[in-house]
Amino acid sequence: MIKFDHVYKKYDDTNSAIEDLNLEIKDGDFFVMVGTSGSGKTTTLKMINRLIKPTSGQILIDGKNIDTYDLRKMRLNMGYVLQNIALFPNLTIEENITIQPDSLRWSKDKRKQVAWDLLKKVGLDPEKYAKRLPHELSGGEQQRVGIIRALATSPKTVLMDEPFSALDPISRTQLQDLVLKLHRELKTTFIFVTHDMHEAIRLGNTIAVLSKGNLEQIGNRDDILNHPKNDFVKGFFQIEKNGPSTVGEIVDAGFGQKIDTEINSTLLKEDSLTRLATELKVNAGVVVFDNDGNNYQLTNSDLLDFLAKEGEK
């Protein structure tokens, strides 16, 4: 568990980037920090791996102050994904992925096995991609490599600083799906920074809303959307709250069913019907997704019947 205990960060005598921050991030959580520019979310993220040092207060990992950890060992147990990817242009994709394993003196065969296994996890054929250079990949493909590079040493925690903000909407959605899939498979703690309220709602199991260095609210999707603590939180997520119909509305209306069939989608209850329609098309008209811990199935017929019912109102 990661704990912030009365943490402050001041860059000068007048301005506080972080003001008395108290929060806990549980192991295995998908924890999202969201807020406008200057809210302190990136500063908070960088304090976790000591890229930025707090002015006062303490940050604990598993009950131990991070200042007492060996910095190199601590960072080796944390993956870090940046917005600008930062792949080394003169290294192959395989070499980029295995930079940290190489520094740990893993054998060549072990490094290759890890790189190839991770490439397969993100849908990049290692036979085609392992020996390519970064400039031979698209932006979305490079970001996939950036994500799995952060996972190469099986870290306990992965820090992600607005990793998808520069991508087009299709690539962004695909990579959101990818990190949800990896989180579900690996049970790693993901700490994700974004300024996009939709991305926060879509990805976060726990969401922390920051504004001007203050933690405005922390909770799950339902807490944030339906029980905002103040006008800032309410206004920030108003579009999500009052937007178009969602998958959850179909489920709440009694359509679909619990099922034992394996999940074939990263669909969420908060996703739009457009997103559902896309997933139905990709999966031959049947989508099985995680609905509050239960496998739940929706079909083309469920979507059409719901739309017909809504049209009668």
N, C-alpha and C positions, 0 to 999 in steps of 0.2 A: 504494500500500500504506500502511496505517496501522500504526504500531508504538508500543507502550508499552514504555518502557525504564526499568525500576526505578522505577516510579511509586508514590508514596505520597500519601495524602490524609488529613490529620488535621483534625478540626473543633475539637478542644481538646487539652490536653496528655496526656490519658489514652487517648482512643478513636481508633482508626484506622479510617476508612471503607474505605480501600484500603491493602493491605500488600504492598509490593514486587511490583507487577504487571508482568509481562513477557509480552507476546503480540503476535502479528502478524495483521492482517486483510488478506487478499489482495484485489486488485481483482476485482470481479464476484462475490464470495462472498455467500452468504446466511448471515450470522454471527449466531448467537443466543447471548445471555447469559441464563442461567437460574439461579435460586437463590431461597432463602426471603427474606422481608422482612428488610431490613437487611443483605443480603449484599454490597451495594456495586455492584450492576449498573446502577442508574440514575445513580449518581455517576460510574461509568466512562463511560456513554454521554454524559453532559453535559460531561465533560472533553474529549470529541472536538471539540465546537464551542465550547469555552471558556465555556460557561455556568458551569462550575466550574473553578477553577484548581488544579492539583496543588500539594501542599505541597513535594514534591521529585520529581526524576526528569524525564523529558521524553517528550513525545508527538510523533511524527514523521509527517508525511504526505508521501509520495514523497521521503523522505529529508531533509525540511526541518522544523525545529522549528515547531510551530504558532504559537508566540509571535511568530514573525517574519512571519507572514502578515498582510495587511490583513484585519481582523476582518470587515468588511462583505462583502468579496469572497469570503472563505472561507465564510461562512455562506450566501451566495448559491449556492455550489456544493454545499450540503448541504440536502436536504429534511429536515423534522422533523415527525413525526406524534405527537401527544399522545394520552393516554387520554381526556381531556375535549374533544377535537376542537377547541374554541375557534374556531368559525366566527363571523364578525362578523354579528350579527343584523340589522343595518340594511343590509347589502349583499346583492345577489343572489348566486346560486350562481356565475354567471359571474364576477362581480366578486371573490368570495372566492377563486376559483381563480387569478385573474390579479393578485393583489396584488403579488407579486414582479416579474412582467413589467411591470406598470405602473410600479413604482419604477425599473425599468431603461429606462423610456420607450420601450417597444415600441409600435408603431403600434396603433391600435384594431383594425384588421383582423387583424393578427398575433395580438393577444391573444385575439380571438374565435375564431380558427382553432384555437389551442392549446387553449382551454377546451372547445370543441365536440369536438375530436378525443379529448381525454382523457375527457370524459363518455361518448362512444361506447365507449371501451375498457373502461369499468367497467359497461356495460349501462344507462346512464341516458340516455334520449333527450334530446338538447339542446333540441329543439323544445319539450319539456314541462318540462325542469328548469332550463334556463339562466337564466330570468328569475324563478324562484321564490326566496322567502326561506328561510333555514335552518329556521324553525319549521314550514314546510310539508312537510318531509322526515322520514322515520322515522329512528331512531337509526342503523340500518345504512346508510341512504342518506347521512346526514350524514358517517359515517365514511368512506364511499367518496370523498366530496368532499374530506375531510381528506387522504386518501392522494394523490389526484391533484393537489391543491394543492401538495403537497410535490414533485411531479414536473414542475411547470409550466415550470421553467427548464432541464429536462434535467440535473439535478445528477448529479455523479459518485457521490455517496453519499446514502443516505436513512437517517435515524435514526428508530427507532420505539420509543416507550416505553410498553409494555403497552397497545397501541392497542385491543385487543379485549376487555379484561378485564371491561368493564361491559356487554357485549352478551349476549344470549341464545345458547344453544348453536347454534341453526340459523344465526343471523346470523354468529356467530363462525366457523363452518366455512366459510360462503360467502366471508367476507373472507380467511380463510386461503387458500382456493382462488385468490382474486383476486390476492393479493400473490405467490403462487407463479407465477401466469400472467404478471404484470407483470415479475417478476424474470427469467423465462425469455425474455420478449420484449425487454426493454430492456437486459439485461446490466449493470444498475446494481448497485453494492454496497449490500446491505441489512444494517443492523445493528439487531437486534431484541431487545428486552428483554421477558422474561416470567417469571412465577413458576410457570407451568404446565408440568410435565414433558412432557405429551403434546404440547402446542403446540410445545415446543422440538424434540422428536423429529420431529414432522411437518414443520416448516419448515426446520430448520437443516441446511445442508451442513456447517458447522462449528459445534460447540456448546462453549461455555465454561461450566463449572459453578463458581459462586462461593458461598462461605459465610463470613460474618463478615469480609469484606474480603479473603479469600484466594482465589486461583485454585486450585480443587481438581483440575480436570482439563480438558483441552481436546482435542477430537478429532472424528471423524465419528460418525454414529449407531452404527455397529458398535463403535467404540472405547468409547463411553459405556455402551451396553447390555450388551455381552458381555465387556468388559475394564475394569471399573471399577477405579480406582487405589486407592480406599480405601472404608471402610465408609459414609462419608457419601454418596458418589456411588452406591454400590450400593443403599443404602436409599432414596435420593431417587427412583431410577428403577425400584424393585422392581415397582411396579404395572405399568409398561410392559413390563418383562421377562417377568413371569409372567401377563400378561393374556390375553385371549381370542385365538383364532387370528387370524393376520394374512394379508394379501395375499401377503407374502413366503413364507409357509408353503405356499401353493398353488403358487407358482412353483417353490419348492424341491422340491415333491412331483412335479414334472414336468408339471403342467397348464399350458395356454396355449401360446403360441408367439411367437417373434420375428416381426415383420411390418414391411413397408415403409409400411403405411397411416399417415396423419397422426394424431398424438396428439389425442384428444378429451376428455382428463380430466387433472386434476392429482393423480390417485391416486398414493399412495406405497406401497412394500412394507411400511412400518410401519403402514399403516392397517388398521382392523378389517374383518372380513367384513361387518359391518353397513354400513360405509361403502362397501364394494365392491358390495353388493346395491343400495344407493341409486344408485350411479353406473351400474350395469347397467340399472336401471329408467329412468333419465333418458336413457340412450344406446341405447335399443332393444335391450338384451341383449348389446351388444358394447362393451367398454372397451379403449381403447388408451392406454397410459401409458408414462412413462419408467422403464425398469428398468435402472439402472446404465449409462445411455448408449445403451440399445437400446430401440426401440419394441416394446412387448410387448402382446399381445392376450389378454384373458380374456373368456369368454362365460358366459351363464347355465348352459350345460352343464358348463363347467369347475367352477363353484361347486357345482353340485348333485352332480357326481361326487366332488369333494373331500369334501363333507359326508357322502356315503354311505360313502366309504372310512374317514373318521374314526369314523363310527358303528359300523363293524365291529370296531374295536379293543377 
